[in-house]
Amino acid sequence: MSRTVNIQQFLNENRFSPYQWMIFVICFLVAFFDGMDTAAIGYIAPSLLDDWGIEKKELAPVLSAALFGLAIGAVVSGPLADKFGRKIVLTASVILFSGFCVASAWAQDLTQMAVLRFITGLGLGAAMPNAVTLLTEYCPDHKRAMIVNTMYCGFPVGAAAGGFFASWLIPAYGWQTALMWCGLLPLVLGVLMVFLLPRSVSYLAVKKKPAEQIRRILKRINPNADLDGAEFVVDQSKITHSSENPMAMVLGSHFRFGSILLWLSYFTGLIIFYAMINWMPVLFKEANMPPELGPRISGLFALGGLGAIASGYLMDRFNGNKLIALLSFLTAVSVACIGWALGQGLGMLIAVVLFAGVMQNTAQTSLPALAAKFYPAECRSTGVSWMLGIGRFGAIAGTFLTGQLIAWKLDFITIFVILAVPSLILSVCLLLKQKIYGDN
């Protein structure tokens, strides 16, 4: 008679192997290049103003083009990944965004740049949720939040590295070279993923794929495991309805309100992140800051996402909803102080921007792990990707909102106070989720 092996129990009982670390590194690099390519347009924006002789308000459609693509790519990719597999969609998305990032270097006007950035965004949007989902399905329960949050830190680290990279590369070689390098590096990664990245064992089990495929992968995690003749199942500790399609599950009576709260949380968080990343270099230039300092200080804001490592450690031990709500409240306070700090000297500005970045990015990068924990394997990719995709419209809203605030000629203090409000909304959403679902 065949034995039944619970895949999640197998992962919980075995040490985190070198094979799983390889999956982690690949997913981290996907997040890194996703962050670098997403933020690239904000870093080259001041150069586009000069080279193409355009007004700041004309940049809004270009800055938002990739964000529309990000939203659509994320929403569409989740159901595709739940149907065809995480690896296939993830690898294709990396190759798509890297190739069109390179193509963006040859754009001759705003229209061409907007179209190319939109297509780039489709790949960027599909990459992150599937990287989160794939890695989640190779993590033990007691380390999942820390591992996934650490991986997701690749996004702000990539965005920060892009700022430092751009501040050196653009003055010497032009904005086109920056886009080329931002595309060529992940293109190499995409090719390697075809050969190195495994399929999700949980996905294979849910889809009733041959047990030998699953056994072969799990043997890479523990070569000494006795898996001969075993049948494999996913963790059934959550309420699941495997006969339903993933979209119906995410929108069903049990998960519906939690899904809406997660969407609102990610939406409001990205209003702040993209307002800062896309517009801070332009705002600081208007404040008569030396041109090379704007991208560097903006990079410090993105670099604050490294705090998500500590948040992941705490989420594995304490209540994730309450923790992220607290971080979001502190974000609101610190973002509101950035306009004031502009008049207090460079040291104070750097301190406030860095603290705001740590709070905001730590909260934001913790949300995918929270969503991955909330949804079962049958609809996890759809649930996570829809949160990231629908939330991306917050990035669009943040970009246009900040552009409008600048067009109204509001002072810096007022602009940053207004941008602090979404973080308060995020805190409320997660406290409501805690009240309804508990620590899930």
ABEGO torsion letter per residue (X at the ends): XBBBBBAAAAAAABBBBAAAAAAAAAAAAAAAAAAAAAAAAAAAAAAAAAAAGBBAAAAAAAAAAAAAAAAAAAAAAAAAAAAAEAAAAAAAAAAAAAAAAAAAAABABAAAAAAAAAAAAAAAAAAAAAAAAAAAAABBAAAAAAAAAAAAAAAAAAAAAAAAAAAAAAAAAEAAAAAAAAAAAAAAAAAAAAAABBBBAAAAAAAGBBAAAAAAAAAAABAABBABGBBBBBBAABBBBAABBAAAAAABAAAAAAAAAAAAAAAAAAAAAAAAAAAAAAAAAAAGBBAAAAAAAAAAAAAAAAAAAAAAAAAAABBAAAAAAAAAAAAAAAAAAAAAAAAAEAAAAAAAAAAAAAAAAAAAAAAAAAAAAABBAAAAAAAAAAAAAAAAAAAAAAAAAAAAAAAAGBBAAAAAAAAAAAAAAAAAAAAAAAAAAEBX
